[in-house]
Amino acid sequence: MPRAACVLVVAAALLAGCSGDSSYAGMNDDQATLEAMNAVGREVGNPSSAIHRHRVELWQLARGENSRGDQAWVALFSDETADKQFCVRVWARTAVTARVYNSEVDACPRDSDPQPGDDPGGGRA
C-alpha cells in the first residue's frame, strides 16, 4: 500500500472514533469524513491529479456549501508534499434506488471555508 494511502487510512480510522450524529448535506460527520477521505484517496491515486502520490492530512471538517450553493461538508486538507491546503466538499442525495455521494476538490477559495484552528459549527479539529 502506498504511503499516502496508509496516511489516509490511519486518519480515517482515528476520526471515525470521534462520532457525531449531526445530519447535514444528507449525511452525518462520520460519513462525511469517510467520503472526503475516499475522494482524496481517488485523487492521490490518479496519475492525472495535481495531488497524485502526495502526502495529505485531514485538518478539519466543517459545514459549508458546494459550488452550487447547496449544503456540503467541507474537509480542509493539508498537502504536505506541496506545502499547500485544499478542500474537499461532500454531500449526498437519495436517488430512487440508491444513495449517491458527490464530491468536489478545490483550493478553498471562499472566505467562509474553514481555516486551521477555526470551528465554524460542526467542525472537528
N, CA, C and O atoms as a GROMACS GRO file, in nm:
protein
  500
    1MET      N    1   0.085  -0.118   0.000
    1MET     CA    2   0.000   0.000   0.000
    1MET      C    3   0.090   0.123   0.000
    1MET      O    4   0.182   0.132   0.081
    2PRO      N    5   0.065   0.221  -0.091
    2PRO     CA    6   0.146   0.342  -0.094
    2PRO      C    7   0.137   0.418   0.038
    2PRO      O    8   0.036   0.411   0.109
    3ARG      N    9   0.242   0.492   0.069
    3ARG     CA   10   0.248   0.564   0.196
    3ARG      C   11   0.132   0.662   0.212
    3ARG      O   12   0.074   0.672   0.320
    4ALA      N   13   0.098   0.734   0.103
    4ALA     CA   14  -0.013   0.830   0.111
    4ALA      C   15  -0.144   0.760   0.146
    4ALA      O   16  -0.224   0.813   0.223
    5ALA      N   17  -0.164   0.642   0.091
    5ALA     CA   18  -0.287   0.568   0.121
    5ALA      C   19  -0.287   0.525   0.268
    5ALA      O   20  -0.392   0.526   0.332
    6CYS      N   21  -0.171   0.487   0.320
    6CYS     CA   22  -0.162   0.449   0.462
    6CYS      C   23  -0.198   0.567   0.551
    6CYS      O   24  -0.269   0.550   0.650
    7VAL      N   25  -0.150   0.686   0.517
    7VAL     CA   26  -0.181   0.805   0.595
    7VAL      C   27  -0.332   0.828   0.595
    7VAL      O   28  -0.389   0.861   0.699
    8LEU      N   29  -0.396   0.811   0.479
    8LEU     CA   30  -0.541   0.831   0.468
    8LEU      C   31  -0.616   0.730   0.553
    8LEU      O   32  -0.711   0.766   0.623
    9VAL      N   33  -0.575   0.604   0.548
    9VAL     CA   34  -0.644   0.500   0.624
    9VAL      C   35  -0.632   0.527   0.774
    9VAL      O   36  -0.731   0.514   0.846
   10VAL      N   37  -0.514   0.562   0.820
   10VAL     CA   38  -0.493   0.589   0.962
   10VAL      C   39  -0.575   0.710   1.005
   10VAL      O   40  -0.639   0.706   1.110
   11ALA      N   41  -0.575   0.816   0.926
   11ALA     CA   42  -0.651   0.935   0.962
   11ALA      C   43  -0.801   0.905   0.967
   11ALA      O   44  -0.870   0.952   1.057
   12ALA      N   45  -0.851   0.828   0.872
   12ALA     CA   46  -0.994   0.793   0.871
   12ALA      C   47  -1.029   0.711   0.994
   12ALA      O   48  -1.134   0.732   1.055
   13ALA      N   49  -0.944   0.618   1.030
   13ALA     CA   50  -0.970   0.534   1.147
   13ALA      C   51  -0.972   0.618   1.275
   13ALA      O   52  -1.056   0.596   1.362
   14LEU      N   53  -0.880   0.712   1.287
   14LEU     CA   54  -0.876   0.796   1.405
   14LEU      C   55  -0.998   0.886   1.414
   14LEU      O   56  -1.057   0.901   1.522
   15LEU      N   57  -1.038   0.945   1.302
   15LEU     CA   58  -1.152   1.035   1.304
   15LEU      C   59  -1.283   0.962   1.323
   15LEU      O   60  -1.377   1.018   1.379
   16ALA      N   61  -1.293   0.839   1.280
   16ALA     CA   62  -1.416   0.763   1.296
   16ALA      C   63  -1.449   0.742   1.443
   16ALA      O   64  -1.566   0.723   1.478
   17GLY      N   65  -1.350   0.744   1.528
   17GLY     CA   66  -1.373   0.727   1.671
   17GLY      C   67  -1.437   0.848   1.737
   17GLY      O   68  -1.489   0.837   1.848
   18CYS      N   69  -1.434   0.964   1.671
   18CYS     CA   70  -1.493   1.087   1.725
   18CYS      C   71  -1.628   1.110   1.660
   18CYS      O   72  -1.645   1.202   1.581
   19SER      N   73  -1.722   1.026   1.695
   19SER     CA   74  -1.850   1.024   1.626
   19SER      C   75  -1.941   1.139   1.665
   19SER      O   76  -1.935   1.192   1.776
   20GLY      N   77  -2.025   1.175   1.570
   20GLY     CA   78  -2.128   1.273   1.594
   20GLY      C   79  -2.252   1.234   1.516
   20GLY      O   80  -2.242   1.162   1.416
   21ASP      N   81  -2.367   1.280   1.559
   21ASP     CA   82  -2.490   1.244   1.493
   21ASP      C   83  -2.548   1.357   1.410
   21ASP      O   84  -2.660   1.344   1.360
   22SER      N   85  -2.478   1.466   1.394
   22SER     CA   86  -2.530   1.580   1.320
   22SER      C   87  -2.553   1.541   1.175
   22SER      O   88  -2.460   1.499   1.106
   23SER      N   89  -2.676   1.554   1.129
   23SER     CA   90  -2.706   1.528   0.990
   23SER      C   91  -2.705   1.660   0.914
   23SER      O   92  -2.772   1.756   0.952
   24TYR      N   93  -2.628   1.663   0.808
   24TYR     CA   94  -2.612   1.783   0.727
   24TYR      C   95  -2.572   1.736   0.589
   24TYR      O   96  -2.495   1.641   0.577
   25ALA      N   97  -2.621   1.798   0.485
   25ALA     CA   98  -2.587   1.764   0.347
   25ALA      C   99  -2.612   1.616   0.318
   25ALA      O  100  -2.541   1.556   0.237
   26GLY      N  101  -2.713   1.558   0.383
   26GLY     CA  102  -2.751   1.420   0.356
   26GLY      C  103  -2.669   1.315   0.428
   26GLY      O  104  -2.685   1.196   0.398
   27MET      N  105  -2.582   1.354   0.521
   27MET     CA  106  -2.501   1.256   0.594
   27MET      C  107  -2.453   1.316   0.725
   27MET      O  108  -2.455   1.437   0.745
   28ASN      N  109  -2.409   1.227   0.815
   28ASN     CA  110  -2.353   1.278   0.940
   28ASN      C  111  -2.203   1.303   0.922
   28ASN      O  112  -2.148   1.277   0.815
   29ASP      N  113  -2.138   1.353   1.025
   29ASP     CA  114  -1.997   1.391   1.011
   29ASP      C  115  -1.906   1.271   0.990
   29ASP      O  116  -1.803   1.283   0.923
   30ASP      N  117  -1.940   1.155   1.045
   30ASP     CA  118  -1.858   1.036   1.021
   30ASP      C  119  -1.863   0.995   0.874
   30ASP      O  120  -1.761   0.964   0.813
   31GLN      N  121  -1.984   0.994   0.819
   31GLN     CA  122  -1.998   0.960   0.677
   31GLN      C  123  -1.925   1.062   0.590
   31GLN      O  124  -1.860   1.026   0.492
   32ALA      N  125  -1.937   1.190   0.626
   32ALA     CA  126  -1.870   1.296   0.551
   32ALA      C  127  -1.718   1.278   0.555
   32ALA      O  128  -1.651   1.296   0.453
   33THR      N  129  -1.665   1.244   0.671
   33THR     CA  130  -1.521   1.221   0.683
   33THR      C  131  -1.478   1.108   0.591
   33THR      O  132  -1.379   1.120   0.518
   34LEU      N  133  -1.550   0.998   0.595
   34LEU     CA  134  -1.514   0.884   0.510
   34LEU      C  135  -1.527   0.917   0.362
   34LEU      O  136  -1.441   0.878   0.283
   35GLU      N  137  -1.632   0.988   0.324
   35GLU     CA  138  -1.648   1.024   0.183
   35GLU      C  139  -1.539   1.120   0.137
   35GLU      O  140  -1.489   1.108   0.025
   36ALA      N  141  -1.501   1.215   0.222
   36ALA     CA  142  -1.392   1.307   0.189
   36ALA      C  143  -1.260   1.231   0.175
   36ALA      O  144  -1.182   1.257   0.083
   37MET      N  145  -1.236   1.138   0.266
   37MET     CA  146  -1.113   1.057   0.258
   37MET      C  147  -1.113   0.971   0.131
   37MET      O  148  -1.010   0.955   0.067
   38ASN      N  149  -1.229   0.915   0.096
   38ASN     CA  150  -1.238   0.835  -0.028
   38ASN      C  151  -1.209   0.922  -0.150
   38ASN      O  152  -1.137   0.880  -0.240
   39ALA      N  153  -1.264   1.042  -0.152
   39ALA     CA  154  -1.241   1.133  -0.265
   39ALA      C  155  -1.093   1.168  -0.278
   39ALA      O  156  -1.038   1.169  -0.388
   40VAL      N  157  -1.029   1.197  -0.164
   40VAL     CA  158  -0.886   1.229  -0.167
   40VAL      C  159  -0.805   1.107  -0.208
   40VAL      O  160  -0.707   1.119  -0.283
   41GLY      N  161  -0.844   0.990  -0.160
   41GLY     CA  162  -0.775   0.867  -0.200
   41GLY      C  163  -0.778   0.846  -0.350
   41GLY      O  164  -0.679   0.803  -0.410
   42ARG      N  165  -0.892   0.875  -0.412
   42ARG     CA  166  -0.902   0.864  -0.558
   42ARG      C  167  -0.809   0.963  -0.626
   42ARG      O  168  -0.743   0.930  -0.724
   43GLU      N  169  -0.803   1.085  -0.573
   43GLU     CA  170  -0.716   1.188  -0.631
   43GLU      C  171  -0.568   1.151  -0.616
   43GLU      O  172  -0.489   1.165  -0.710
   44VAL      N  173  -0.530   1.105  -0.498
   44VAL     CA  174  -0.390   1.067  -0.473
   44VAL      C  175  -0.349   0.952  -0.565
   44VAL      O  176  -0.233   0.944  -0.607
   45GLY      N  177  -0.441   0.864  -0.596
   45GLY     CA  178  -0.412   0.750  -0.682
   45GLY      C  179  -0.426   0.777  -0.830
   45GLY      O  180  -0.390   0.692  -0.911
   46ASN      N  181  -0.476   0.893  -0.869
   46ASN     CA  182  -0.500   0.926  -1.009
   46ASN      C  183  -0.377   0.995  -1.069
   46ASN      O  184  -0.341   1.105  -1.026
   47PRO      N  185  -0.311   0.932  -1.167
   47PRO     CA  186  -0.189   0.992  -1.226
   47PRO      C  187  -0.211   1.130  -1.288
   47PRO      O  188  -0.114   1.206  -1.301
   48SER      N  189  -0.332   1.165  -1.326
   48SER     CA  190  -0.356   1.296  -1.386
   48SER      C  191  -0.394   1.403  -1.282
   48SER      O  192  -0.418   1.518  -1.318
   49SER      N  193  -0.399   1.365  -1.155
   49SER     CA  194  -0.436   1.458  -1.049
   49SER      C  195  -0.317   1.544  -1.005
   49SER      O  196  -0.202   1.501  -1.010
   50ALA      N  197  -0.346   1.665  -0.963
   50ALA     CA  198  -0.241   1.755  -0.913
   50ALA      C  199  -0.183   1.705  -0.781
   50ALA      O  200  -0.074   1.747  -0.742
   51ILE      N  201  -0.253   1.616  -0.712
   51ILE     CA  202  -0.201   1.565  -0.585
   51ILE      C  203  -0.164   1.416  -0.594
   51ILE      O  204  -0.157   1.347  -0.493
   52HIS      N  205  -0.139   1.369  -0.715
   52HIS     CA  206  -0.101   1.229  -0.733
   52HIS      C  207   0.022   1.196  -0.649
   52HIS      O  208   0.126   1.261  -0.658
   53ARG      N  209   0.007   1.092  -0.565
   53ARG     CA  210   0.112   1.040  -0.479
   53ARG      C  211   0.162   1.140  -0.374
   53ARG      O  212   0.271   1.125  -0.320
   54HIS      N  213   0.082   1.242  -0.346
   54HIS     CA  214   0.119   1.338  -0.242
   54HIS      C  215   0.080   1.285  -0.105
   54HIS      O  216  -0.010   1.202  -0.092
   55ARG      N  217   0.147   1.335  -0.005
   55ARG     CA  218   0.114   1.302   0.133
   55ARG      C  219   0.018   1.410   0.184
   55ARG      O  220   0.053   1.528   0.188
   56VAL      N  221  -0.102   1.368   0.221
   56VAL     CA  222  -0.204   1.464   0.264
   56VAL      C  223  -0.253   1.430   0.404
   56VAL      O  224  -0.244   1.315   0.448
   57GLU      N  225  -0.304   1.531   0.472
   57GLU     CA  226  -0.354   1.512   0.608
   57GLU      C  227  -0.484   1.592   0.624
   57GLU      O  228  -0.491   1.708   0.583
   58LEU      N  229  -0.584   1.530   0.683
   58LEU     CA  230  -0.710   1.598   0.710
   58LEU      C  231  -0.692   1.687   0.832
   58LEU      O  232  -0.652   1.640   0.939
   59TRP      N  233  -0.721   1.816   0.817
   59TRP     CA  234  -0.708   1.910   0.928
   59TRP      C  235  -0.840   1.932   0.997
   59TRP      O  236  -0.846   1.937   1.120
   60GLN      N  237  -0.948   1.945   0.918
   60GLN     CA  238  -1.074   1.985   0.979
   60GLN      C  239  -1.190   1.949   0.888
   60GLN      O  240  -1.176   1.942   0.766
   61LEU      N  241  -1.305   1.927   0.950
   61LEU     CA  242  -1.430   1.904   0.879
   61LEU      C  243  -1.532   2.003   0.933
   61LEU      O  244  -1.550   2.014   1.055
   62ALA      N  245  -1.600   2.075   0.845
   62ALA     CA  246  -1.697   2.175   0.888
   62ALA      C  247  -1.814   2.180   0.789
   62ALA      O  248  -1.804   2.131   0.677
   63ARG      N  249  -1.922   2.239   0.834
   63ARG     CA  250  -2.037   2.258   0.746
   63ARG      C  251  -2.010   2.375   0.652
   63ARG      O  252  -1.952   2.476   0.691
   64GLY      N  253  -2.054   2.359   0.528
   64GLY     CA  254  -2.034   2.465   0.429
   64GLY      C  255  -2.125   2.443   0.310
   64GLY      O  256  -2.237   2.396   0.324
   65GLU      N  257  -2.075   2.478   0.192
   65GLU     CA  258  -2.153   2.468   0.069
   65GLU      C  259  -2.068   2.412  -0.044
   65GLU      O  260  -1.945   2.420  -0.041
   66ASN      N  261  -2.137   2.355  -0.145
   66ASN     CA  262  -2.067   2.313  -0.266
   66ASN      C  263  -2.069   2.429  -0.365
   66ASN      O  264  -2.114   2.538  -0.332
   67SER      N  265  -2.019   2.407  -0.486
   67SER     CA  266  -2.008   2.514  -0.584
   67SER      C  267  -2.144   2.567  -0.631
   67SER      O  268  -2.151   2.676  -0.687
   68ARG      N  269  -2.250   2.491  -0.609
   68ARG     CA  270  -2.385   2.536  -0.647
   68ARG      C  271  -2.456   2.607  -0.533
   68ARG      O  272  -2.568   2.656  -0.550
   69GLY      N  273  -2.393   2.614  -0.416
   69GLY     CA  274  -2.454   2.679  -0.302
   69GLY      C  275  -2.538   2.587  -0.215
   69GLY      O  276  -2.603   2.633  -0.122
   70ASP      N  277  -2.537   2.457  -0.246
   70ASP     CA  278  -2.610   2.360  -0.166
   70ASP      C  279  -2.527   2.320  -0.044
   70ASP      O  280  -2.405   2.337  -0.043
   71GLN      N  281  -2.594   2.268   0.058
   71GLN     CA  282  -2.524   2.221   0.177
   71GLN      C  283  -2.420   2.116   0.140
   71GLN      O  284  -2.446   2.027   0.059
   72ALA      N  285  -2.303   2.127   0.199
   72ALA     CA  286  -2.197   2.028   0.180
   72ALA      C  287  -2.104   2.033   0.301
   72ALA      O  288  -2.082   2.139   0.359
   73TRP      N  289  -2.051   1.919   0.337
   73TRP     CA  290  -1.944   1.916   0.437
   73TRP      C  291  -1.817   1.959   0.365
   73TRP      O  292  -1.792   1.917   0.252
   74VAL      N  293  -1.736   2.042   0.431
   74VAL     CA  294  -1.611   2.089   0.372
   74VAL      C  295  -1.496   2.034   0.457
   74VAL      O  296  -1.482   2.067   0.575
   75ALA      N  297  -1.415   1.950   0.394
   75ALA     CA  298  -1.298   1.892   0.461
   75ALA      C  299  -1.174   1.970   0.416
   75ALA      O  300  -1.145   1.977   0.297
   76LEU      N  301  -1.104   2.026   0.512
   76LEU     CA  302  -0.981   2.101   0.484
   76LEU      C  303  -0.863   2.006   0.499
   76LEU      O  304  -0.842   1.946   0.605
   77PHE      N  305  -0.785   1.993   0.392
   77PHE     CA  306  -0.668   1.905   0.391
   77PHE      C  307  -0.541   1.985   0.376
   77PHE      O  308  -0.540   2.092   0.314
   78SER      N  309  -0.434   1.933   0.432
   78SER     CA  310  -0.300   1.986   0.412
   78SER      C  311  -0.229   1.892   0.315
   78SER      O  312  -0.224   1.771   0.336
   79ASP      N  313  -0.172   1.950   0.210
   79ASP     CA  314  -0.089   1.873   0.117
   79ASP      C  315   0.055   1.892   0.163
   79ASP      O  316   0.118   1.992   0.130
   80GLU      N  317   0.105   1.796   0.238
   80GLU     CA  318   0.239   1.806   0.296
   80GLU      C  319   0.347   1.804   0.189
   80GLU      O  320   0.455   1.860   0.209
   81THR      N  321   0.321   1.742   0.076
   81THR     CA  322   0.418   1.734  -0.033
   81THR      C  323   0.438   1.870  -0.099
   81THR      O  324   0.551   1.910  -0.126
   82ALA      N  325   0.328   1.941  -0.125
   82ALA     CA  326   0.335   2.070  -0.195
   82ALA      C  327   0.327   2.189  -0.100
   82ALA      O  328   0.333   2.304  -0.145
   83ASP      N  329   0.315   2.164   0.030
   83ASP     CA  330   0.303   2.270   0.130
   83ASP      C  331   0.190   2.367   0.096
   83ASP      O  332   0.207   2.488   0.097
   84LYS      N  333   0.072   2.307   0.066
   84LYS     CA  334  -0.048   2.384   0.035
   84LYS      C  335  -0.165   2.323   0.109
   84LYS      O  336  -0.151   2.220   0.174
   85GLN      N  337  -0.280   2.386   0.098
   85GLN     CA  338  -0.402   2.328   0.151
   85GLN      C  339  -0.505   2.323   0.040
   85GLN      O  340  -0.496   2.396  -0.059
   86PHE      N  341  -0.604   2.235   0.057
   86PHE     CA  342  -0.713   2.226  -0.038
   86PHE      C  343  -0.836   2.174   0.035
   86PHE      O  344  -0.826   2.121   0.146
   87CYS      N  345  -0.951   2.190  -0.028
   87CYS     CA  346  -1.077   2.146   0.033
   87CYS      C  347  -1.144   2.038  -0.051
   87CYS      O  348  -1.131   2.035  -0.174
   88VAL      N  349  -1.214   1.951   0.017
   88VAL     CA  350  -1.299   1.853  -0.048
   88VAL      C  351  -1.439   1.876   0.007
   88VAL      O  352  -1.459   1.875   0.129
   89ARG      N  353  -1.534   1.897  -0.081
   89ARG     CA  354  -1.673   1.919  -0.043
   89ARG      C  355  -1.751   1.793  -0.074
   89ARG      O  356  -1.743   1.742  -0.186
   90VAL      N  357  -1.826   1.742   0.023
   90VAL     CA  358  -1.902   1.619   0.003
   90VAL      C  359  -2.048   1.640   0.045
   90VAL      O  360  -2.077   1.712   0.140
   91TRP      N  361  -2.138   1.575  -0.029
   91TRP     CA  362  -2.279   1.578   0.002
   91TRP      C  363  -2.343   1.455  -0.059
   91TRP      O  364  -2.288   1.392  -0.149
   92ALA      N  365  -2.462   1.422  -0.009
   92ALA     CA  366  -2.531   1.302  -0.056
   92ALA      C  367  -2.673   1.338  -0.099
   92ALA      O  368  -2.736   1.429  -0.045
   93ARG      N  369  -2.719   1.266  -0.196
   93ARG     CA  370  -2.857   1.277  -0.244
   93ARG      C  371  -2.914   1.136  -0.251
   93ARG      O  372  -2.842   1.041  -0.284
   94THR      N  373  -3.041   1.123  -0.222
   94THR     CA  374  -3.105   0.993  -0.234
   94THR      C  375  -3.176   0.986  -0.368
   94THR      O  376  -3.266   1.065  -0.396
   95ALA      N  377  -3.134   0.890  -0.450
   95ALA     CA  378  -3.198   0.865  -0.578
   95ALA      C  379  -3.308   0.762  -0.556
   95ALA      O  380  -3.330   0.719  -0.443
   96VAL      N  381  -3.375   0.721  -0.661
   96VAL     CA  382  -3.487   0.628  -0.649
   96VAL      C  383  -3.444   0.499  -0.582
   96VAL      O  384  -3.513   0.450  -0.493
   97THR      N  385  -3.332   0.442  -0.622
   97THR     CA  386  -3.291   0.312  -0.568
   97THR      C  387  -3.160   0.314  -0.491
   97THR      O  388  -3.118   0.210  -0.439
   98ALA      N  389  -3.094   0.428  -0.483
   98ALA     CA  390  -2.963   0.429  -0.418
   98ALA      C  391  -2.931   0.566  -0.361
   98ALA      O  392  -2.992   0.667  -0.396
   99ARG      N  393  -2.835   0.567  -0.273
   99ARG     CA  394  -2.783   0.692  -0.217
   99ARG      C  395  -2.660   0.729  -0.301
   99ARG      O  396  -2.572   0.646  -0.323
  100VAL      N  397  -2.656   0.852  -0.347
  100VAL     CA  398  -2.548   0.899  -0.434
  100VAL      C  399  -2.463   0.998  -0.357
  100VAL      O  400  -2.512   1.100  -0.309
  101TYR      N  401  -2.333   0.968  -0.345
  101TYR     CA  402  -2.239   1.056  -0.276
  101TYR      C  403  -2.163   1.137  -0.381
  101TYR      O  404  -2.117   1.082  -0.481
  102ASN      N  405  -2.151   1.265  -0.356
  102ASN     CA  406  -2.085   1.356  -0.450
  102ASN      C  407  -1.969   1.425  -0.381
  102ASN      O  408  -1.968   1.442  -0.259
  103SER      N  409  -1.870   1.466  -0.462
  103SER     CA  410  -1.757   1.538  -0.404
  103SER      C  411  -1.699   1.635  -0.506
  103SER      O  412  -1.711   1.616  -0.627
  104GLU      N  413  -1.636   1.739  -0.453
  104GLU     CA  414  -1.562   1.838  -0.531
  104GLU      C  415  -1.431   1.864  -0.459
  104GLU      O  416  -1.427   1.866  -0.336
  105VAL      N  417  -1.325   1.885  -0.535
  105VAL     CA  418  -1.196   1.920  -0.478
  105VAL      C  419  -1.160   2.057  -0.532
  105VAL      O  420  -1.165   2.080  -0.653
  106ASP      N  421  -1.123   2.149  -0.443
  106ASP     CA  422  -1.083   2.282  -0.488
  106ASP      C  423  -0.978   2.340  -0.393
  106ASP      O  424  -0.938   2.277  -0.295
  107ALA      N  425  -0.936   2.461  -0.423
  107ALA     CA  426  -0.829   2.526  -0.347
  107ALA      C  427  -0.880   2.607  -0.228
  107ALA      O  428  -0.809   2.695  -0.181
  108CYS      N  429  -1.000   2.581  -0.180
  108CYS     CA  430  -1.059   2.654  -0.066
  108CYS      C  431  -1.062   2.804  -0.094
  108CYS      O  432  -1.010   2.883  -0.014
  109PRO      N  433  -1.123   2.846  -0.204
  109PRO     CA  434  -1.117   2.987  -0.240
  109PRO      C  435  -1.212   3.078  -0.163
  109PRO      O  436  -1.200   3.200  -0.171
  110ARG      N  437  -1.304   3.022  -0.090
  110ARG     CA  438  -1.409   3.103  -0.026
  110ARG      C  439  -1.367   3.150   0.112
  110ARG      O  440  -1.305   3.076   0.188
  111ASP      N  441  -1.402   3.273   0.143
  111ASP     CA  442  -1.372   3.328   0.277
  111ASP      C  443  -1.441   3.249   0.386
  111ASP      O  444  -1.393   3.244   0.499
  112SER      N  445  -1.555   3.186   0.352
  112SER     CA  446  -1.631   3.113   0.453
  112SER      C  447  -1.578   2.972   0.477
  112SER      O  448  -1.626   2.904   0.567
  113ASP      N  449  -1.479   2.927   0.398
  113ASP     CA  450  -1.424   2.794   0.417
  113ASP      C  451  -1.344   2.786   0.546
  113ASP      O  452  -1.289   2.886   0.592
  114PRO      N  453  -1.338   2.666   0.604
  114PRO     CA  454  -1.264   2.652   0.730
  114PRO      C  455  -1.116   2.678   0.711
  114PRO      O  456  -1.058   2.649   0.606
  115GLN      N  457  -1.056   2.734   0.813
  115GLN     CA  458  -0.912   2.755   0.818
  115GLN      C  459  -0.859   2.680   0.938
  115GLN      O  460  -0.934   2.658   1.034
  116PRO      N  461  -0.734   2.641   0.938
  116PRO     CA  462  -0.680   2.569   1.054
  116PRO      C  463  -0.707   2.644   1.183
  116PRO      O  464  -0.678   2.764   1.195
  117GLY      N  465  -0.763   2.574   1.281
  117GLY     CA  466  -0.792   2.633   1.409
  117GLY      C  467  -0.933   2.688   1.423
  117GLY      O  468  -0.979   2.710   1.535
  118ASP      N  469  -1.003   2.710   1.312
  118ASP     CA  470  -1.141   2.758   1.316
  118ASP      C  471  -1.233   2.642   1.354
  118ASP      O  472  -1.198   2.526   1.336
  119ASP      N  473  -1.351   2.675   1.406
  119ASP     CA  474  -1.456   2.577   1.430
  119ASP      C  475  -1.590   2.642   1.396
  119ASP      O  476  -1.665   2.682   1.486
  120PRO      N  477  -1.619   2.654   1.264
  120PRO     CA  478  -1.740   2.726   1.223
  120PRO      C  479  -1.868   2.646   1.233
  120PRO      O  480  -1.956   2.661   1.148
  121GLY      N  481  -1.882   2.563   1.334
  121GLY     CA  482  -2.006   2.488   1.355
  121GLY      C  483  -2.001   2.351   1.296
  121GLY      O  484  -1.999   2.337   1.173
  122GLY      N  485  -1.998   2.252   1.378
  122GLY     CA  486  -1.996   2.115   1.330
  122GLY      C  487  -1.859   2.066   1.291
  122GLY      O  488  -1.845   1.953   1.244
  123GLY      N  489  -1.757   2.148   1.310
  123GLY     CA  490  -1.623   2.108   1.266
  123GLY      C  491  -1.553   2.023   1.370
  123GLY      O  492  -1.594   2.015   1.486
  124ARG      N  493  -1.447   1.962   1.326
  124ARG     CA  494  -1.360   1.891   1.420
  124ARG      C  495  -1.218   1.925   1.383
  124ARG      O  496  -1.182   1.927   1.266
  125ALA      N  497  -1.140   1.952   1.482
  125ALA     CA  498  -1.001   1.991   1.459
  125ALA      C  499  -0.913   1.869   1.459
  125ALA      O  500  -0.792   1.881   1.442
   0.00000   0.00000   0.00000
